[in-house]
Amino acid sequence: MCEKNQTKVTEFHLLGFKDLEKVKSLLFIALLLIYAAIIGGNLLIILLVSISNHLKIPMFFFLKHLAIADVLLTTSILPLKLNIMLQAEGAISVSGCIFQLYLFGVFGFVQCLLIAIMSYDRYLAVCDPLHYTLIMRPKRCQGLVFGSWTFNVIGMLSEISLVGQFDFCGFNNIDHFFCDIGPIVELSNSDSSVLKLVDFIFSILVICLPFAFIIVTYIYIFITILKISSTTGRKKAFSTCSSHLTTVCIYYGTLIAVYMMPSNESASLLNKYISLLYIMGTPLMNPMIYSLRNHEIQKAMKTMLKNILSAICEIHLRKI
């Protein structure tokens, strides 16, 4: 409860990047272009996988849901950030801030599980190809994806229900560009020990364990690749796996740095900039690393463009 001389907070003020105020216009344009690229690239992947029959395989099914999570994650943060940059003060209601935290948690952490599932898919394809079709049946793939979304939706509800009971009094400035768990806890006048414990356990389950699982599967993948007799085959496989692993390390590494390491004032400032990597960096890179470099995706793009041009030509001829 707030003390008599304290005012109950009804809205927060997101300070964003105050130290970059002099280049505010350039920053706005850069963020807007990056957001457009993220939406365009990921929506293209979603569209191609949805309409192309030869992409109806587990790997692309998982990529589609990863792209959906990327779009939703970025959309839950960047539009509000861009709107705040156009205002003198970045005001957001307490309930709106908590809701954004919930969306960010669901869309951000579901990617951890999806990437882990994708690594298992690649492990089976490389290390156990004879049983791949039997294990990665459509219903099982759907169950894995549905389970990932459900686990995060329910898991984040447990945290948000605790945050919703917090009292916020007096100070209402959040030194961040979105409503993250750390800054919100710092502003609360309530006991946050239970929330911190729940958040730590949830972080172990959705960040650390999947990351460890991915590392183990890639070790087995690399061992198997080394046994490939063809030099060209080894180079191609290593190139693909190293690109995937780079994205994995960036995404999980930033999450671990922000949410699993001890926090202090200097670390909080650094975390604000590190957060940009998993909110904008990986959603921007995923379409290129996971999909746009893939031969099957390129083939689907060419087919789609060919069909569009044919349809345009047909319409033009009918008008003539």
PEBEL-V485449 format. One record per pair of residues at least 4 apart in sequence whose ideal C-beta (glycine too) atoms are under 6 Angstrom apart, sorted by the first residue. I is the first residue (numbers start at 0). J is the second residue. D is the distance in whole Angstrom. If there is no record, write none. Layout:
i->I j->J d->D
i->I j->J d->D
//
This chain:
i->0 j->166 d->6
i->1 j->5 d->4
i->1 j->7 d->5
i->1 j->166 d->6
i->1 j->168 d->4
i->5 j->168 d->4
i->5 j->169 d->5
i->7 j->168 d->6
i->8 j->167 d->4
i->8 j->171 d->4
i->10 j->90 d->5
i->10 j->92 d->5
i->11 j->91 d->6
i->11 j->96 d->5
i->11 j->171 d->5
i->11 j->173 d->5
i->12 j->88 d->5
i->12 j->89 d->6
i->12 j->90 d->6
i->12 j->171 d->6
i->12 j->172 d->5
i->13 j->83 d->6
i->13 j->89 d->4
i->13 j->173 d->5
i->14 j->172 d->6
i->14 j->174 d->5
i->15 j->83 d->6
i->15 j->89 d->6
i->15 j->176 d->4
i->19 j->26 d->6
i->22 j->26 d->6
i->27 j->84 d->5
i->33 j->279 d->5
i->34 j->77 d->5
i->35 j->39 d->6
i->36 j->40 d->6
i->37 j->73 d->5
i->37 j->282 d->5
i->37 j->283 d->5
i->38 j->42 d->6
i->40 j->286 d->4
i->41 j->66 d->4
i->41 j->69 d->5
i->41 j->70 d->5
i->41 j->286 d->6
i->44 j->66 d->4
i->44 j->286 d->5
i->44 j->290 d->5
i->45 j->63 d->6
i->45 j->66 d->5
i->47 j->51 d->5
i->47 j->299 d->5
i->48 j->54 d->5
i->48 j->59 d->5
i->48 j->63 d->4
i->51 j->299 d->4
i->54 j->59 d->4
i->54 j->299 d->6
i->57 j->120 d->5
i->57 j->135 d->4
i->57 j->140 d->5
i->58 j->120 d->6
i->60 j->140 d->5
i->61 j->116 d->6
i->61 j->117 d->5
i->62 j->289 d->6
i->62 j->290 d->6
i->64 j->113 d->6
i->64 j->144 d->5
i->65 j->113 d->5
i->68 j->72 d->6
i->68 j->106 d->5
i->68 j->109 d->5
i->68 j->110 d->5
i->69 j->282 d->4
i->69 j->285 d->6
i->70 j->74 d->6
i->71 j->106 d->4
i->72 j->106 d->4
i->72 j->107 d->5
i->73 j->77 d->5
i->73 j->282 d->5
i->75 j->102 d->4
i->75 j->103 d->6
i->75 j->106 d->6
i->76 j->177 d->5
i->76 j->278 d->5
i->80 j->176 d->5
i->83 j->89 d->3
i->91 j->95 d->5
i->91 j->96 d->5
i->96 j->178 d->4
i->97 j->162 d->6
i->97 j->163 d->6
i->99 j->178 d->5
i->100 j->178 d->5
i->101 j->155 d->5
i->101 j->159 d->5
i->103 j->107 d->5
i->104 j->108 d->6
i->104 j->155 d->4
i->105 j->151 d->5
i->105 j->152 d->6
i->105 j->155 d->5
i->108 j->151 d->5
i->108 j->205 d->4
i->109 j->147 d->5
i->109 j->148 d->6
i->109 j->151 d->5
i->110 j->114 d->6
i->111 j->205 d->5
i->111 j->206 d->6
i->111 j->209 d->5
i->112 j->147 d->4
i->112 j->209 d->6
i->113 j->147 d->6
i->114 j->247 d->6
i->115 j->209 d->4
i->115 j->212 d->5
i->115 j->213 d->6
i->116 j->143 d->5
i->118 j->213 d->4
i->118 j->216 d->5
i->122 j->126 d->5
i->122 j->216 d->4
i->122 j->220 d->6
i->123 j->127 d->5
i->123 j->131 d->5
i->123 j->134 d->6
i->124 j->131 d->5
i->125 j->220 d->5
i->125 j->223 d->5
i->126 j->219 d->5
i->126 j->223 d->5
i->130 j->134 d->5
i->131 j->135 d->6
i->135 j->140 d->6
i->141 j->145 d->6
i->142 j->146 d->6
i->146 j->150 d->6
i->150 j->154 d->6
i->151 j->155 d->6
i->154 j->201 d->5
i->155 j->159 d->6
i->158 j->197 d->6
i->158 j->198 d->6
i->161 j->194 d->4
i->165 j->187 d->4
i->165 j->189 d->4
i->166 j->188 d->5
i->166 j->189 d->5
i->167 j->186 d->6
i->167 j->187 d->6
i->168 j->188 d->5
i->173 j->182 d->5
i->175 j->179 d->5
i->175 j->182 d->5
i->175 j->271 d->6
i->184 j->191 d->5
i->187 j->191 d->6
i->191 j->195 d->6
i->194 j->198 d->6
i->202 j->206 d->5
i->202 j->258 d->5
i->202 j->259 d->6
i->203 j->207 d->5
i->204 j->208 d->6
i->206 j->254 d->5
i->210 j->251 d->4
i->213 j->247 d->6
i->217 j->244 d->6
i->220 j->240 d->6
i->224 j->233 d->6
i->224 j->236 d->5
i->227 j->232 d->5
i->227 j->233 d->5
i->237 j->241 d->6
i->240 j->244 d->6
i->242 j->288 d->5
i->246 j->281 d->6
i->246 j->284 d->6
i->246 j->288 d->5
i->247 j->251 d->6
i->248 j->252 d->5
i->250 j->277 d->5
i->250 j->281 d->5
i->253 j->273 d->5
i->253 j->276 d->5
i->253 j->277 d->5
i->254 j->258 d->6
i->255 j->259 d->5
i->256 j->260 d->6
i->256 j->273 d->6
i->257 j->270 d->5
i->257 j->273 d->6
i->262 j->266 d->5
i->274 j->278 d->6
i->275 j->279 d->5
i->276 j->280 d->4
i->277 j->281 d->5
i->279 j->283 d->6
i->281 j->285 d->6
i->284 j->288 d->5
i->285 j->289 d->5
i->286 j->290 d->5
i->286 j->291 d->5
i->287 j->291 d->5
i->290 j->296 d->5
//
